[in-house]
Amino acid sequence: MTVGKKLVELCQQNKNLEAIDTLFAKDVVSVEAMKGPEGDTKSGIDAIKAKNKWWVENHEIHSASAKGPFPNGDRFAVIFNYDVTAKDGPMKGQRMKMEEVALYTLKNGKITREEFFYTM
């Protein structure tokens, strides 16, 4: 619960990169629900940071919230809600509201895997 609470707290403060630096394992794996141009799976903390930086740089974020954590053994879930306008790509200029569930797996007190569930 400690890691999950800290993750939610940092995300609510828009400190996502700080969360990655402090809570994620160096060999973390991230799995998206939808396959993008570079695939749906990223490995390593640098790839996760790059993905998060891309998200912030390519979206005007009107609001973002995180709810949870919802624990189950060595895993916990967080519900994220976003109101964003895409700055680039096929959705450029379109404002959209999104909700996703993220499932995090822990090992030795660090997040080793994150999986995202959402629909478009």
C-alpha positions, 0 to 999 in steps of 0.5 A: 500500500505504501508504494501505491499511495505514494504513486497516486499522491505523486500523480495527483501532483503532476509529478509522474516522472518523480514517481518513475524515478523513485518507485519503479525498478530499473528493468520495469515493463510497461504494457499498453492496451492498444498497439502504437507505432512502436508496439505495445510493450516498453522495457526499462526505466528510460523507455517508460520515462520517454513514453511519459514525456511524449504524453505530456509533450503531445497533449494539452492536459486540462485535468488529470486525476488518480484514484486508489490504490486498490491492492491485491497481494503484490499488485495494486490498481489505480484508476486514472481520468484525463481531459486532454486535447491532442497536439499532434497525430490523428486526434490533433485538436480534438479534446477527449476525456479518457479513463484507464485502469493501471495494474502495477506489480511489485517486487522488492518494494519497486514497481516491476510491471505496469499494465494499462486497460482502456478503450478508445 
